[in-house]
Amino acid sequence: MIEFAVFLYGLCAGLILMIAHKNRRESKPNPTVVIAMGWGLMSMSSVLALLLAAVAMAMAMGATGPMFEVLTAAR
């Protein structure tokens, strides 16, 4: 399931970047939908990075719990 989510994220990010690059090359403004999707992807990426950094910090400090045990068992 995570593979599908990563694939879908990459597909959306690539599409948004391709459209924005094409519009910039043609000196046209980006449609509102492209701008909104770009901000949404950036927001999702930054929130996910902060959450993963918090989990990594908690694991490094020796936090315990059912979720941490699942994450360490996957190694």
N, CA, C and O atoms as a MOPAC input file, in Angstrom:
PM7 MOZYME 1SCF
protein

 N      0.81700 1    -1.19100 1     0.00000 1
 C      0.00000 1     0.00000 1     0.00000 1
 C      0.86300 1     1.25800 1     0.00000 1
 O      0.53500 1     2.23900 1    -0.66800 1
 N      1.96600 1     1.22900 1     0.75000 1
 C      2.83100 1     2.40300 1     0.80300 1
 C      3.47100 1     2.64500 1    -0.55800 1
 O      3.72000 1     3.79100 1    -0.93300 1
 N      3.73900 1     1.57000 1    -1.30300 1
 C      4.32500 1     1.72300 1    -2.62700 1
 C      3.37600 1     2.46900 1    -3.55500 1
 O      3.80600 1     3.30800 1    -4.34600 1
 N      2.09000 1     2.16500 1    -3.45700 1
 C      1.09200 1     2.84700 1    -4.28200 1
 C      1.00500 1     4.32400 1    -3.91500 1
 O      0.88400 1     5.17300 1    -4.79800 1
 N      1.06400 1     4.64000 1    -2.62500 1
 C      1.00100 1     6.03400 1    -2.18800 1
 C      2.21600 1     6.81000 1    -2.67500 1
 O      2.08500 1     7.95500 1    -3.10800 1
 N      3.39500 1     6.20300 1    -2.61100 1
 C      4.61400 1     6.86800 1    -3.09100 1
 C      4.54700 1     7.06700 1    -4.60000 1
 O      4.94100 1     8.11600 1    -5.10900 1
 N      4.04800 1     6.06200 1    -5.31500 1
 C      3.90200 1     6.18200 1    -6.76400 1
 C      2.93400 1     7.30100 1    -7.12400 1
 O      3.20700 1     8.09400 1    -8.02500 1
 N      1.80700 1     7.36800 1    -6.42700 1
 C      0.80500 1     8.40300 1    -6.68800 1
 C      1.35100 1     9.78900 1    -6.36300 1
 O      1.10200 1    10.74100 1    -7.10200 1
 N      2.08700 1     9.90900 1    -5.27200 1
 C      2.71300 1    11.19000 1    -4.91000 1
 C      3.70300 1    11.62400 1    -5.99300 1
 O      3.69500 1    12.77900 1    -6.41600 1
 N      4.54000 1    10.71300 1    -6.43200 1
 C      5.50800 1    11.03000 1    -7.48200 1
 C      4.84700 1    11.41500 1    -8.78900 1
 O      5.31700 1    12.31100 1    -9.48900 1
 N      3.76500 1    10.74200 1    -9.11600 1
 C      3.02600 1    11.05600 1   -10.32800 1
 C      2.43000 1    12.45800 1   -10.25600 1
 O      2.53400 1    13.23200 1   -11.20700 1
 N      1.81100 1    12.77800 1    -9.13100 1
 C      1.21300 1    14.11100 1    -8.95100 1
 C      2.28300 1    15.19900 1    -8.94500 1
 O      2.11400 1    16.23500 1    -9.58800 1
 N      3.37700 1    14.97500 1    -8.22900 1
 C      4.44500 1    15.96800 1    -8.16400 1
 C      5.06800 1    16.17800 1    -9.54100 1
 O      5.32900 1    17.31600 1    -9.93100 1
 N      5.30700 1    15.11400 1   -10.27000 1
 C      5.87000 1    15.23300 1   -11.60800 1
 C      4.94700 1    15.97900 1   -12.55700 1
 O      5.40000 1    16.80100 1   -13.35300 1
 N      3.66000 1    15.69500 1   -12.47300 1
 C      2.68600 1    16.37000 1   -13.32600 1
 C      2.61600 1    17.86600 1   -13.02600 1
 O      2.60100 1    18.68700 1   -13.94300 1
 N      2.57200 1    18.21300 1   -11.74600 1
 C      2.50900 1    19.62300 1   -11.35900 1
 C      3.77000 1    20.35800 1   -11.80400 1
 O      3.68200 1    21.46300 1   -12.34000 1
 N      4.94100 1    19.76100 1   -11.58900 1
 C      6.18900 1    20.39600 1   -12.00400 1
 C      6.28700 1    20.53400 1   -13.52000 1
 O      6.79600 1    21.53400 1   -14.02600 1
 N      5.80000 1    19.52900 1   -14.24200 1
 C      5.83900 1    19.58200 1   -15.70000 1
 C      4.92900 1    20.69600 1   -16.23200 1
 O      5.31500 1    21.43200 1   -17.14000 1
 N      3.73100 1    20.81800 1   -15.67000 1
 C      2.80600 1    21.85800 1   -16.10400 1
 C      3.35800 1    23.24300 1   -15.77300 1
 O      3.28700 1    24.15300 1   -16.59900 1
 N      3.90800 1    23.40400 1   -14.56800 1
 C      4.46100 1    24.70100 1   -14.16800 1
 C      5.65800 1    25.07600 1   -15.04600 1
 O      5.81100 1    26.23900 1   -15.41700 1
 N      6.49800 1    24.10600 1   -15.37500 1
 C      7.65400 1    24.37800 1   -16.23000 1
 C      7.21200 1    24.78900 1   -17.63800 1
 O      7.76300 1    25.71900 1   -18.22800 1
 N      6.21600 1    24.08600 1   -18.16100 1
 C      5.70500 1    24.41100 1   -19.50300 1
 C      5.10500 1    25.81000 1   -19.52800 1
 O      5.34100 1    26.56700 1   -20.46900 1
 N      4.33900 1    26.15700 1   -18.51400 1
 C      3.73600 1    27.48300 1   -18.45600 1
 C      4.79800 1    28.57100 1   -18.30600 1
 O      4.66500 1    29.65000 1   -18.88500 1
 N      5.83900 1    28.29800 1   -17.54100 1
 C      6.90500 1    29.28400 1   -17.36800 1
 C      7.66900 1    29.48400 1   -18.67300 1
 O      8.03000 1    30.60800 1   -19.02200 1
 N      7.91100 1    28.39900 1   -19.38400 1
 C      8.62400 1    28.48100 1   -20.66000 1
 C      7.82000 1    29.27700 1   -21.69100 1
 O      8.38700 1    30.01900 1   -22.49200 1
 N      6.48700 1    29.11400 1   -21.66300 1
 C      5.60900 1    29.82200 1   -22.59700 1
 C      5.16000 1    31.17800 1   -22.06500 1
 O      4.34800 1    31.84900 1   -22.70200 1
 N      5.67500 1    31.59100 1   -20.90800 1
 C      5.33100 1    32.87400 1   -20.27100 1
 C      3.83500 1    33.02700 1   -20.05500 1
 O      3.26900 1    34.09800 1   -20.27700 1
 N      3.20000 1    31.94100 1   -19.61900 1
 C      1.77300 1    31.97400 1   -19.30200 1
 C      1.59900 1    31.79000 1   -17.80000 1
 O      2.41500 1    31.12400 1   -17.16200 1
 N      0.55400 1    32.36700 1   -17.22900 1
 C      0.32400 1    32.15900 1   -15.79200 1
 C     -0.20100 1    30.73900 1   -15.52800 1
 O     -0.86000 1    30.13100 1   -16.37100 1
 N      0.11200 1    30.24200 1   -14.34400 1
 C     -0.38000 1    28.92300 1   -13.96000 1
 C     -1.85200 1    29.00600 1   -13.58800 1
 O     -2.28300 1    29.98200 1   -12.97500 1
 N     -2.63200 1    27.98100 1   -13.95600 1
 C     -4.03200 1    27.95500 1   -13.51500 1
 C     -4.12100 1    27.81700 1   -11.99200 1
 O     -3.18800 1    27.34600 1   -11.34400 1
 N     -5.23700 1    28.22900 1   -11.44800 1
 C     -5.44100 1    28.18200 1    -9.99800 1
 C     -5.34500 1    26.76000 1    -9.46300 1
 O     -4.85400 1    26.54300 1    -8.35500 1
 N     -5.80900 1    25.79500 1   -10.24100 1
 C     -5.76100 1    24.39300 1    -9.79700 1
 C     -4.31800 1    23.92600 1    -9.65100 1
 O     -3.99000 1    23.20700 1    -8.70600 1
 N     -3.46500 1    24.32500 1   -10.56800 1
 C     -2.05500 1    23.92200 1   -10.50400 1
 C     -1.39200 1    24.54500 1    -9.27800 1
 O     -0.61800 1    23.88500 1    -8.58500 1
 N     -1.69100 1    25.80200 1    -9.01700 1
 C     -1.12500 1    26.47000 1    -7.84100 1
 C     -1.60900 1    25.79500 1    -6.55900 1
 O     -0.81800 1    25.56100 1    -5.64600 1
 N     -2.89100 1    25.48500 1    -6.48500 1
 C     -3.44800 1    24.84400 1    -5.28800 1
 C     -2.85600 1    23.44700 1    -5.08300 1
 O     -2.53400 1    23.06900 1    -3.95600 1
 N     -2.71400 1    22.69000 1    -6.15500 1
 C     -2.12200 1    21.35100 1    -6.02200 1
 C     -0.65400 1    21.43800 1    -5.61500 1
 O     -0.17500 1    20.61500 1    -4.83500 1
 N      0.05300 1    22.42200 1    -6.13600 1
 C      1.45300 1    22.60200 1    -5.75400 1
 C      1.59700 1    22.94100 1    -4.28100 1
 O      2.45300 1    22.38500 1    -3.59300 1
 N      0.76600 1    23.84900 1    -3.79400 1
 C      0.79900 1    24.19700 1    -2.36700 1
 C      0.39000 1    22.99700 1    -1.51400 1
 O      0.95800 1    22.77200 1    -0.44500 1
 N     -0.58400 1    22.23500 1    -1.97700 1
 C     -1.01600 1    21.04800 1    -1.22800 1
 C      0.08700 1    20.01300 1    -1.11900 1
 O      0.31400 1    19.45600 1    -0.04500 1
 N      0.77600 1    19.74900 1    -2.22600 1
 C      1.88300 1    18.78200 1    -2.20400 1
 C      3.03500 1    19.26400 1    -1.33000 1
 O      3.65200 1    18.48000 1    -0.60900 1
 N      3.31900 1    20.57600 1    -1.40200 1
 C      4.39300 1    21.11200 1    -0.56700 1
 C      4.02800 1    21.01700 1     0.91400 1
 O      4.86800 1    20.66700 1     1.74300 1
 N      2.78800 1    21.32700 1     1.24100 1
 C      2.33700 1    21.24700 1     2.62800 1
 C      2.38300 1    19.81200 1     3.14000 1
 O      2.83800 1    19.55600 1     4.25400 1
 N      1.90800 1    18.87700 1     2.31500 1
 C      1.92100 1    17.47400 1     2.71500 1
 C      3.36000 1    16.98600 1     2.92400 1
 O      3.63400 1    16.24600 1     3.86900 1
 N      4.26200 1    17.39400 1     2.05500 1
 C      5.65800 1    16.97700 1     2.17400 1
 C      6.29900 1    17.51700 1     3.44500 1
 O      7.00600 1    16.79200 1     4.14400 1
 N      6.05300 1    18.78800 1     3.74500 1
 C      6.68200 1    19.37800 1     4.92700 1
 C      6.10400 1    18.79300 1     6.21900 1
 O      6.84900 1    18.56300 1     7.17200 1
 N      4.81200 1    18.55400 1     6.26600 1
 C      4.20500 1    17.95300 1     7.46200 1
 C      4.71400 1    16.52700 1     7.66000 1
 O      5.01600 1    16.12400 1     8.78300 1
 N      4.80900 1    15.76800 1     6.57800 1
 C      5.31800 1    14.39800 1     6.68400 1
 C      6.76900 1    14.38700 1     7.13800 1
 O      7.15900 1    13.53300 1     7.93400 1
 N      7.57400 1    15.32100 1     6.64600 1
 C      8.97300 1    15.40600 1     7.06900 1
 C      9.08000 1    15.72700 1     8.55700 1
 O      9.90900 1    15.14800 1     9.25800 1
 N      8.24700 1    16.64500 1     9.04100 1
 C      8.26700 1    16.97600 1    10.47100 1
 C      7.82200 1    15.79400 1    11.33000 1
 O      8.41600 1    15.52400 1    12.37400 1
 N      6.78100 1    15.09500 1    10.89400 1
 C      6.31600 1    13.92900 1    11.65200 1
 C      7.37700 1    12.82600 1    11.69900 1
 O      7.62000 1    12.23900 1    12.75300 1
 N      7.99900 1    12.55100 1    10.56400 1
 C      9.02900 1    11.51400 1    10.53700 1
 C     10.25200 1    11.91300 1    11.35300 1
 O     10.88500 1    11.06100 1    11.97500 1
 N     10.58800 1    13.20100 1    11.35700 1
 C     11.70500 1    13.66600 1    12.18300 1
 C     11.37300 1    13.51100 1    13.66400 1
 O     12.24000 1    13.14600 1    14.45700 1
 N     10.12700 1    13.78600 1    14.04100 1
 C      9.71800 1    13.62100 1    15.44100 1
 C      9.75600 1    12.15300 1    15.85200 1
 O     10.17700 1    11.83200 1    16.96300 1
 N      9.32100 1    11.26400 1    14.97000 1
 C      9.37400 1     9.82800 1    15.28000 1
 C     10.81800 1     9.36600 1    15.39800 1
 O     11.14800 1     8.60000 1    16.30300 1
 N     11.68300 1     9.82000 1    14.49600 1
 C     13.10000 1     9.43900 1    14.56200 1
 C     13.74600 1     9.94800 1    15.83700 1
 O     14.55100 1     9.24700 1    16.45000 1
 N     13.39900 1    11.16400 1    16.24100 1
 C     13.96200 1    11.72100 1    17.46400 1
 C     13.46900 1    10.94100 1    18.68600 1
 O     14.23700 1    10.66400 1    19.60800 1
 N     12.18800 1    10.59300 1    18.68200 1
 C     11.64300 1     9.83100 1    19.80400 1
 C     12.28700 1     8.44800 1    19.89200 1
 O     12.59100 1     7.96400 1    20.98300 1
 N     12.49300 1     7.81200 1    18.72700 1
 C     13.14000 1     6.50100 1    18.74000 1
 C     14.58800 1     6.60500 1    19.19700 1
 O     15.07900 1     5.71400 1    19.89000 1
 N     15.28200 1     7.67600 1    18.82100 1
 C     16.67200 1     7.85300 1    19.23800 1
 C     16.78200 1     8.10100 1    20.73100 1
 O     17.79000 1     7.76300 1    21.35200 1
 N     15.73900 1     8.69400 1    21.30700 1
 C     15.74800 1     8.97500 1    22.74500 1
 C     15.23300 1     7.79400 1    23.56000 1
 O     15.17300 1     7.87100 1    24.78800 1
 N     14.85900 1     6.70100 1    22.89100 1
 C     14.46700 1     5.49300 1    23.59200 1
 C     12.99700 1     5.39500 1    23.93600 1
 O     12.63800 1     4.71900 1    24.90100 1
 N     12.14200 1     6.04600 1    23.18000 1
 C     10.70700 1     5.97200 1    23.44700 1
 C     10.20900 1     4.54800 1    23.20300 1
 O     10.69700 1     3.84500 1    22.31700 1
 N      9.23900 1     4.14500 1    23.99900 1
 C      8.65700 1     2.81700 1    23.84100 1
 C      7.16600 1     2.95900 1    23.61300 1
 O      6.55700 1     3.97200 1    23.95500 1
 N      6.60000 1     1.93500 1    23.03500 1
 C      5.17600 1     1.92000 1    22.75900 1
 C      4.89900 1     0.95800 1    21.63000 1
 O      5.82700 1     0.49300 1    20.96800 1
 N      3.63800 1     0.65200 1    21.40000 1
 C      3.31700 1    -0.34200 1    20.37000 1
 C      3.75500 1     0.09300 1    18.96900 1
 O      4.21400 1    -0.74100 1    18.18900 1
 N      3.62400 1     1.36600 1    18.63900 1
 C      4.01400 1     1.81500 1    17.30800 1
 C      5.52700 1     1.75900 1    17.12100 1
 O      6.00500 1     1.38100 1    16.05100 1
 N      6.27700 1     2.12900 1    18.14300 1
 C      7.73400 1     2.09300 1    18.05300 1
 C      8.23800 1     0.65400 1    17.95100 1
 O      9.23000 1     0.38700 1    17.27300 1
 N      7.55800 1    -0.26500 1    18.61900 1
 C      7.95800 1    -1.66700 1    18.52500 1
 C      7.71900 1    -2.21500 1    17.13500 1
 O      8.49800 1    -3.03400 1    16.64800 1
 N      6.65400 1    -1.77600 1    16.49000 1
 C      6.38900 1    -2.20200 1    15.11200 1
 C      7.44700 1    -1.63300 1    14.18600 1
 O      7.91900 1    -2.32800 1    13.28600 1
 N      7.82500 1    -0.38600 1    14.39000 1
 C      8.82900 1     0.23600 1    13.52900 1
 C     10.20700 1    -0.39800 1    13.70100 1
 O     10.93700 1    -0.56200 1    12.72400 1
 N     10.56800 1    -0.75600 1    14.93100 1
 C     11.88300 1    -1.36100 1    15.14100 1
 C     11.90500 1    -2.80700 1    14.69900 1
 O     12.96600 1    -3.31800 1    14.33800 1
 N     10.76600 1    -3.48800 1    14.71600 1
 C     10.72200 1    -4.88700 1    14.26400 1
 C     10.85900 1    -4.97400 1    12.74900 1
 O     11.26100 1    -6.01500 1    12.22900 1
 N     10.53500 1    -3.90900 1    12.03900 1
 C     10.61300 1    -3.92400 1    10.58300 1
 C     12.04500 1    -3.84800 1    10.08600 1
 O     12.29900 1    -4.12700 1     8.91400 1
 N     12.98400 1    -3.48200 1    10.93900 1
 C     14.37900 1    -3.35900 1    10.50800 1
 C     14.97800 1    -4.66300 1    10.22700 1
 O     16.14900 1    -4.73700 1     9.85300 1

